[in-house]
Amino acid sequence: MEAEVLRQMAGEFGAPLYIYDSGKIQSQYNRLTRAFENVPKLRLNYAVKALSNLTILRFMKHLGCGLDTVSIQEVKLGLMAGVPPEDIIYTPNGVSLEEIEEAALLGVRINIDNLSILEQFGSRHPDIPVCIRINPHVMAGGNSNISVGHIDSKFGISIHQIPHLLRIVELTGMKVNGIHMHTGSDILDVGVFLYASEILFDTARNFEALEFIDFGSGFKVPYREGDIQTNVEELGEQLGSRFNAFCKEYGKELTLAFEPGKFLVSEAGVFLARVNVVKQTTSTVFAGVDSGFNHLIRPMLYGASHEIVNISNPAGKERYYSVVGYICETDTFGSNRRISEISEGDLLCFKNAGAYCFTMASNYNSRYRPAEVLWHEGKAHLIRERETFEDLVRNQVDAGPLFEESKTKATVK
């Protein structure tokens, strides 16, 4: 999207503002499906947690995506968006048996990642097929917070617990229709997927009635010009060939599944914030914007780097700025960044803001969450209204009368 178009949308919908480009989402979807065109059965289940707006979910359905969900609320959002239950997989961790049973009653696919719940669910519902999440003990991912397949991770059933797992399946008579893993996010090395896939194939050989194998996702996207990214074309060629060979050995054509989130929506999103103040100190020039980590927490939580562009003065002379927010803590979007000269009132654009940005926003400091807009076929569509003060207090119950002075004076007997 051109700077002029972004400025117009900020003028129409206000700032701060999230904007998503449906064309970029579609091109990423097409790129991934083309990379695995050698696989007869491919299924992409969009990771709802990356960006859960209802309109985005409807667009994913339009593209042909299923949904990967991690909470009963995400399941219900998917169903509300019109996605058939059989196209939704529910992949929670640490939730109650009751929540899993609620999801099963809604007809979605169930993915279980611990032995305790597996045994309980299998004993009570042996006729409901389940997928099993395996922990392959592979360390991968761009940040320790998003590396989830190593030996100390809370996710999945350890490969060393496979004998126990098989005993539970045998004793309960439950049906297993899929095997799943997810090693982490921002994975660069195709070899990681290939190594982990062999572990998954070894596990799959223990089950006779599988329908699919889910390899998770974790593809790295570029965060700035020239940044490295996962070569999905190379992955498609190598993993696709290995998967087809396994299916021939297994004696059945299985579905190869992925659950991309960041890959599909990250580059499609931008975040706009207006500069409130340019503050020069003895060592730094700060550009303070009308936002903070309440809207975009990734730089503070993950150390993530988002390219920042001054779209009010794109051709201006570059200077060094530290871009900070208005939250009353250290609240830094980027330190010592080269940005076209900034003036108060300018509009800054944060790129790669489609994934794990709005969905992780909060009302910290009692600030409102921003609006969301979808840029689709050359037109801007409001898909979430900006919050108001009424939204902040909507679910609060004012117990103020508890603290009013009693009008009846105490009497002394």
C-alpha positions in Angstrom: 0.0 0.0 0.0 1.3 3.4 -0.9 2.0 6.1 1.7 -0.8 8.3 0.3 -3.3 5.5 0.7 -2.2 4.9 4.3 -2.5 8.6 5.1 -6.0 8.7 3.7 -7.1 5.7 5.8 -5.6 7.4 8.9 -7.6 10.5 8.0 -10.8 8.5 7.6 -10.5 6.0 10.5 -8.1 7.8 12.9 -4.8 6.7 14.5 -3.5 4.5 16.0 -4.8 2.1 13.3 -4.2 -1.5 12.1 -4.5 -2.1 8.4 -4.4 -5.5 6.6 -4.0 -6.1 2.9 -6.1 -9.1 1.7 -4.0 -9.3 -1.5 -0.8 -10.0 0.4 -2.6 -12.7 2.5 -3.8 -14.4 -0.7 -0.3 -14.2 -2.4 1.2 -15.9 0.7 -1.5 -18.6 0.7 -0.8 -19.2 -3.0 2.9 -19.3 -2.5 2.7 -22.0 0.2 0.2 -24.1 -1.8 2.4 -23.9 -4.9 5.4 -25.0 -2.9 3.7 -28.2 -2.0 1.9 -28.8 -5.3 3.7 -32.2 -5.5 1.7 -33.5 -2.5 -1.8 -34.9 -3.6 -3.5 -33.9 -0.3 -2.4 -30.6 1.3 -4.3 -28.8 4.1 -3.5 -25.4 5.5 -5.1 -24.6 8.8 -4.7 -20.9 9.6 -3.5 -20.3 13.2 -6.3 -18.1 14.5 -4.2 -16.8 17.4 -2.1 -14.8 14.9 -5.0 -12.5 14.0 -8.5 -13.5 15.1 -10.7 -10.8 13.5 -13.9 -12.4 12.2 -13.6 -10.8 8.8 -10.1 -12.3 8.4 -11.4 -15.7 9.3 -14.1 -15.4 6.7 -11.4 -14.4 4.2 -9.4 -17.5 5.1 -12.4 -19.7 4.5 -12.8 -17.9 1.1 -9.3 -18.9 0.2 -9.8 -22.5 1.2 -8.1 -22.5 4.6 -9.1 -24.5 7.6 -8.5 -23.1 11.1 -6.1 -24.1 13.8 -7.6 -23.0 17.2 -6.2 -23.1 20.7 -9.2 -22.1 22.8 -13.0 -22.8 22.9 -13.5 -19.1 22.1 -11.4 -19.4 18.9 -13.4 -22.5 17.9 -16.7 -20.5 18.3 -15.2 -17.6 16.3 -14.4 -20.0 13.5 -17.9 -21.5 13.5 -19.3 -17.9 13.5 -17.2 -17.1 10.5 -18.9 -20.0 8.7 -16.0 -22.5 8.7 -17.4 -26.1 8.9 -16.5 -27.8 12.1 -14.6 -30.6 10.3 -12.3 -27.9 8.9 -11.4 -26.7 12.4 -8.7 -28.4 14.5 -8.6 -27.6 18.3 -5.1 -27.7 19.6 -5.0 -26.5 23.2 -2.6 -27.1 26.0 -3.2 -27.1 29.7 -7.0 -26.8 29.4 -9.6 -28.8 31.3 -11.2 -32.0 30.1 -14.5 -30.1 30.1 -13.3 -27.6 27.6 -12.1 -30.3 25.3 -15.4 -32.1 25.6 -17.2 -28.9 24.7 -15.1 -28.5 21.6 -15.8 -32.2 20.7 -19.6 -31.6 21.0 -19.2 -28.8 18.5 -17.9 -31.3 16.0 -14.3 -30.0 15.5 -11.2 -32.1 15.3 -9.5 -32.7 18.6 -5.7 -32.6 19.2 -4.5 -33.8 22.6 -1.1 -33.1 24.0 -0.8 -34.9 27.3 -1.2 -38.4 28.6 -3.6 -37.6 31.5 -6.2 -35.9 29.3 -5.7 -38.5 26.6 -6.5 -41.3 29.0 -9.6 -39.5 30.4 -10.9 -38.5 27.0 -10.3 -41.9 25.5 -12.1 -43.7 28.4 -15.1 -41.4 28.1 -15.3 -40.9 24.4 -13.5 -43.9 22.6 -15.5 -43.3 19.4 -14.4 -39.7 18.9 -11.2 -39.7 16.8 -8.3 -37.6 18.1 -5.0 -36.3 16.9 -2.0 -36.6 19.2 0.6 -33.9 19.6 4.1 -35.2 19.9 7.1 -33.3 21.4 10.0 -34.3 19.1 12.6 -32.8 21.4 13.9 -30.5 18.6 15.1 -27.0 19.7 13.9 -24.5 17.1 12.6 -21.0 16.9 13.8 -17.4 16.8 13.1 -16.7 20.5 13.0 -18.8 23.6 9.3 -17.8 24.2 8.3 -19.2 20.8 10.5 -22.4 20.8 8.0 -25.1 21.8 9.4 -28.5 20.7 12.4 -28.9 23.0 12.7 -31.4 25.9 11.8 -28.8 28.6 8.7 -27.5 26.8 5.2 -27.8 28.2 3.8 -28.7 24.8 3.2 -32.2 23.4 3.8 -35.8 24.6 7.4 -36.7 24.7 8.7 -39.2 22.1 10.1 -41.1 25.1 6.5 -41.6 26.3 5.3 -43.3 23.1 5.1 -46.8 24.8 2.8 -45.3 27.5 0.8 -43.5 24.9 0.3 -46.7 22.9 -0.8 -48.5 26.0 -3.5 -45.9 26.7 -4.8 -46.1 23.1 -4.9 -49.9 23.4 -6.7 -50.0 26.7 -9.3 -47.3 25.9 -9.9 -48.5 22.3 -9.8 -44.9 21.2 -9.3 -43.9 17.6 -6.3 -41.9 16.5 -6.7 -40.1 13.2 -3.7 -37.7 13.2 -0.2 -37.0 14.5 1.0 -33.5 15.1 4.0 -31.5 16.1 5.0 -27.9 16.3 8.7 -27.0 17.1 8.6 -23.2 17.2 8.3 -20.0 15.3 10.8 -18.1 13.0 12.5 -21.4 11.9 15.0 -20.8 9.2 16.6 -24.2 8.7 14.7 -26.5 6.4 16.8 -29.3 7.9 14.9 -28.8 11.2 11.6 -29.7 9.5 13.2 -32.7 7.8 14.8 -34.0 10.9 11.6 -33.6 13.0 9.6 -35.1 10.2 11.5 -38.4 10.5 10.5 -38.5 14.2 6.9 -37.9 13.2 7.0 -40.6 10.6 8.5 -43.1 13.2 5.6 -42.2 15.5 3.0 -42.5 12.7 4.1 -46.1 12.0 2.5 -47.1 15.3 -1.0 -46.2 14.1 -3.0 -48.0 11.4 -5.8 -45.6 10.7 -4.3 -42.2 10.3 -5.8 -39.6 8.1 -3.3 -36.8 8.3 0.1 -35.7 9.7 0.4 -32.1 10.9 3.8 -30.5 10.8 2.9 -27.3 12.6 4.4 -24.3 11.0 7.0 -21.7 12.2 8.1 -20.3 8.9 10.2 -17.2 9.3 9.1 -14.0 7.4 11.4 -11.1 6.6 11.1 -8.1 9.0 13.1 -5.7 6.9 14.5 -5.5 3.4 17.1 -8.2 2.8 16.1 -10.1 5.9 16.4 -13.8 5.8 13.3 -16.0 5.6 12.3 -19.7 5.4 12.7 -21.0 1.9 9.3 -22.6 1.6 9.9 -23.7 -2.0 12.9 -25.8 -0.9 10.9 -27.1 2.0 8.0 -28.0 -0.3 10.3 -29.9 -2.7 12.2 -31.9 0.0 9.5 -32.5 2.6 6.9 -33.1 -0.1 9.0 -35.8 -1.7 9.7 -37.4 1.7 6.1 -37.3 2.7 4.9 -38.9 -0.6 7.5 -41.7 0.0 6.2 -42.3 3.5 2.6 -42.5 2.3 3.6 -45.2 -0.2 5.3 -47.1 2.6 2.3 -46.6 4.9 -0.1 -47.9 2.2 -2.4 -44.9 2.3 -2.6 -41.4 0.9 -2.5 -39.2 3.9 -3.1 -35.4 4.2 -0.1 -33.2 4.8 -1.2 -30.4 7.1 0.4 -27.1 8.2 -0.9 -24.4 10.6 0.6 -21.2 9.2 -0.3 -18.0 11.0 2.6 -15.4 10.8 3.5 -16.6 7.3 0.0 -15.7 6.0 -0.7 -12.4 7.8 2.4 -10.8 9.2 3.6 -9.0 6.1 0.0 -8.1 5.2 -0.4 -5.8 8.2 0.8 -2.4 9.1 0.3 -0.3 12.2 0.0 3.5 12.0 0.7 5.8 15.0 0.9 9.6 15.1 3.9 11.4 16.7 2.9 13.3 19.8 6.2 14.8 20.7 9.8 14.9 19.5 12.0 15.1 22.6 15.7 15.7 22.5 17.9 14.8 25.5 21.6 15.0 26.0 22.1 11.6 24.3 19.0 10.7 22.4 16.2 12.1 20.2 12.9 10.4 21.1 9.8 10.3 18.9 6.9 9.7 21.2 3.8 8.3 19.5 0.2 8.0 20.5 0.5 4.3 21.2 2.6 1.9 23.3 3.1 -1.8 24.0 -0.5 -1.9 24.9 -1.1 -2.0 21.1 2.1 -3.5 19.8 3.9 -5.6 22.4 6.2 -7.7 20.2 9.3 -5.4 20.4 9.2 -5.4 24.3 8.1 -9.0 24.7 10.2 -10.8 22.0 12.8 -8.2 21.1 11.1 -8.1 17.7 12.2 -5.6 15.1 9.6 -3.8 13.0 10.7 -1.5 10.2 9.4 2.0 11.0 8.8 4.5 8.2 7.7 8.2 8.4 4.9 8.2 5.8 4.3 11.9 6.4 7.8 12.8 5.2 9.1 9.7 3.2 11.6 11.6 1.2 13.0 13.6 4.1 16.6 13.6 5.3 17.3 10.6 7.5 18.1 11.1 11.2 18.4 8.8 14.2 15.4 8.4 16.5 14.3 6.2 19.3 10.6 5.6 18.8 8.8 5.2 22.1 5.2 4.9 23.4 3.1 6.6 26.0 2.9 3.7 28.5 4.4 4.5 32.0 7.2 1.9 31.7 10.1 1.5 29.4 8.1 1.3 26.2 10.3 1.2 23.2 9.4 0.3 19.6 12.9 0.8 18.2 16.2 2.4 19.4 18.4 4.6 17.3 16.6 4.0 14.0 17.4 5.8 10.8 14.1 7.4 9.9 13.2 10.3 7.6 13.1 13.5 9.7 10.2 13.4 12.1 8.0 16.3 13.2 5.3 16.4 15.7 2.0 15.3 14.1 3.8 13.0 11.5 2.4 9.5 10.9 4.7 6.6 11.4 4.1 3.2 9.8 5.2 0.0 11.5 5.5 -2.8 9.0 5.0 -6.6 9.6 2.1 -5.8 12.0 -0.4 -8.4 10.9 0.5 -11.3 13.2 0.5 -11.4 17.0 0.0 -7.6 17.2 -3.7 -6.7 17.7 -4.4 -10.1 19.1 -2.0 -9.4 21.9 -3.2 -5.8 22.5 -4.6 -4.8 25.9 -6.2 -1.9 27.8 -3.1 -1.3 30.0 -3.0 2.2 31.4 -6.8 2.2 30.6 -6.0 3.0 27.0 -8.4 2.1 24.1 -7.5 -0.6 21.6 -7.4 0.7 18.0 -9.6 0.1 15.0 -8.8 -2.4 12.3 -9.3 -2.0 8.6 -9.1 -4.4 5.7 -7.8 -3.2 2.4 -9.6 -5.4 -0.1 -9.7 -4.9 -3.9 -8.7 -1.3 -3.7 -11.2 -0.3 -1.0 -10.9 0.2 2.8 -13.3 -1.6 5.0 -13.7 -1.1 8.7 -13.6 -4.5 10.4 -13.3 -3.4 14.1 -14.3 -0.1 15.6 -12.0 1.8 17.9 -12.8 1.2 21.6 -14.5 3.9 23.7 -14.7 4.7 27.4 -17.9 2.8 27.5 -16.0 -0.3 26.3 -13.6 0.1 29.2 -16.2 0.0 31.9 -18.8 -2.2 30.2 -18.3 -5.3 32.3 -17.4 -3.6 35.6 -19.8 -3.6 38.5 -19.5 -0.3 40.4 -19.6 -1.2 44.1 -19.2 2.4 45.1 -22.2 2.4 47.5 -20.2 0.1 49.8 -18.0 3.0 50.8 -20.6 5.7 51.3 -20.9 7.0 54.8 -23.9 5.5 56.6 -26.7 8.0 56.9 -27.9 6.4 60.1 -25.7 7.4 63.0 -24.7 4.7 65.5 -26.5 5.0 68.8 -24.8 4.4 72.2 -26.8 2.4 74.6 
